[in-house]
Structure formats: structure tokens, C-alpha cells
Amino acid sequence: MVRKYLFPTLVLAVVPFAVALAGDSPQEARHELMEDVGGAAKTIGSMLKEEAPFDATRAMEALQVWADAAEPFGDMFPEGSETGFDTEAKSTIWTDRAGFEKALAEFKQQADAAVAANPQTLAELQPAAGPVFKACKGCHESYRVDD
């Protein structure tokens, strides 16, 4: 009797999660990742502009978000994901893949260097974060549609 109800119960419990995962497109996944990157940029930017007090723990958490995002980001642009879901990706990501990969590698290198710098003061955060922001800007100028 227990087996009779166990399978339908498991199916009903698992199906919503499977449907949710199946609905995650590359466009949605990269959008979510960039939301995290943008949030980290706001955290760092507000400290650099002295709109928020410097907090070494929050700064390191934000820098780590950048470093963690850099690793999988390139894989989130497979062929066929050029359009849809209001993507802001320029077609140059696919027509200049080598340039895009180079820009991503630069972002990863700068993000990793910022984490390794382990800034403990605002004066240390400025030179650590600056190159990461520069890498972001360079990629956005070449590979992101202005909104």
C-alpha cells in the first residue's frame, strides 16, 4: 500500500523543481549572474565614492562575487542564445568569440587579483577594484547592447 502512493507522491514533489530547472535558459542564467555582479559593483562603488563606509568584510564578499562569476560566465553564451528573454548580449559575442573570451579572461584575472589583494582599507580597495571596473567597462562597450 505504501508503494502505491510513494511513486505518485515523489513525482508530484519532484516535477515542479524539474520544470523550474528546465525553464532556466542561458539568457536567464547569465542575467541572474550579472545581477549578482552588478550588486557587488554597487557595494564596491558606494564604498569608493564614500557613500557607504568602508567595510573590509563586505568588500571582500563583493570581490569574491566577481571572481566566482568570471569562471562560468563564458559558458552561458552557447550558440542559439543570441536572442530572447530581452538579452542585452551583442551579436559580436558570437562573431568575435576570441575577443569575447579574451575580455572574459581579463575580467577573471583582474577579479582574482582584487581578491588576492585582500584590501583592508579604502586606500587598498581603490587600486584593487579599479582594474576590475575597467575590465567590466571594456566588455560592456564591445559585447553588451546599451539599454
N, C-alpha and C positions, 0 to 999 in steps of 0.2 A: 504494500500500500504506500509506503514511504517513497519508493522508487517511482511510482506512478505520478506523484506530484513533484518530485525533486527535479526532474528534467525540465518541465514547463516553468517551474519557479526560477531555475538557473537561467533559462533562455530569457525570461522576462527581466531578470536582473541585469543580464549582460548586453542585451540588444541596444538599449539606449546609449550605452558607452561606445559600442561598436559603431553605431550610426553617427555619434558625435565625432569620433575619430575619423571616420570615412569622409566627413564633411570638411575636414581641415585641408584646405588647398595650400599649395606652396605660397600663393599670394596672401592668404590669411596668416599663415605661419610667419612669413617674413614681416608682415605688417605688425604682428604682435611682438616679434623680436625687436623691431625698430621702435615700437612704443617704449619698450624697456630701455633701449639705448637712449632715446630722447629724454626719458625720465632721469636717467643718470646724468645726461648733459645738463639738464636743468639744475640738478643738485650741485654739480661742479660749477656751473656758470654762476649760480647765485652766490656761491662762496667767493669766486674770483671777482665778482662785481661788488662784493661786500654787502650784498642784500641779505645774506644769511651769515651767521657766524661760522668761522671755520670749525669743522668737526672732523678730526682725522679718521675716526671710525666710519662715518658716513661717506667721506671722500674715498676711502679705500673700497668700501662696498660699491660705490658708483664706478670706480675704475675697474673693479673686478667684473661688473656687468658688461662693460665694454670688451674686456679681454675674453670673457666667456662667449659673447655674441659673435665675435670675429671668427671663431672656429667654424661654426656650421653655416654661416650666412651664405657663402658662395653656393652651397648645395641647394639653396632654396630658390634657385632660378633655373629650373630644368626647362628644356625645350617644351613649348606648349603653354608656358605660364606667362607669356608676354602680355596678355590681355586678361581682362576680367577682374572682378572684385575691386574696381576703381584703383588698380595698381598704378603706382607712380614710377614704375620702372621704365626707363627709356629703352628703345629697341637696340641701342648701342651695347647693352649688356650682352646681347646675343650676337651682334655683328662684330663686336670688338671684345670677344671673350678674354683674349690675352690681356688687354688693357684693364678690363674689369678685375680679373684675377690679380693683376699687379696692384691695383688700387686696394683690393681687399687685403693683400699681403702687407701692404704699407700700414693699413689700419691695424692689423693684428700686431705687427712689430711695434708700433707706437703704443698701442694699448698695453701690451706686455711690458714694455719699457716703463710705462707710467706706474704699473703695479709694482714692478721691481724697485722703482724709486722710493716707494713706500713713504710718500710725503707726510710729514708730521706737523708742518706749519703751512700757512698760506703762501709764504715765500717759496717753499719747496713744491707746492701744488702747481703754481703758475708754470714753471718750465716743464713739469711732468705732463700736464694736461694740454698745454698749447699745441704740441705736435699731433695729438690725437684729434683735436678740433680741426686742425689744418687738413689732416687726412680725411676727416668726415666731409669737410667742405669740398675738397677736390673730387671726391667720389660723387657727391650730390650734384656738382656742376656738370659732370660728364655723364652720369648714369641715372639721374633722377629727374622726372618731369617737374617743373616748377608748378606749384599749386596756387 
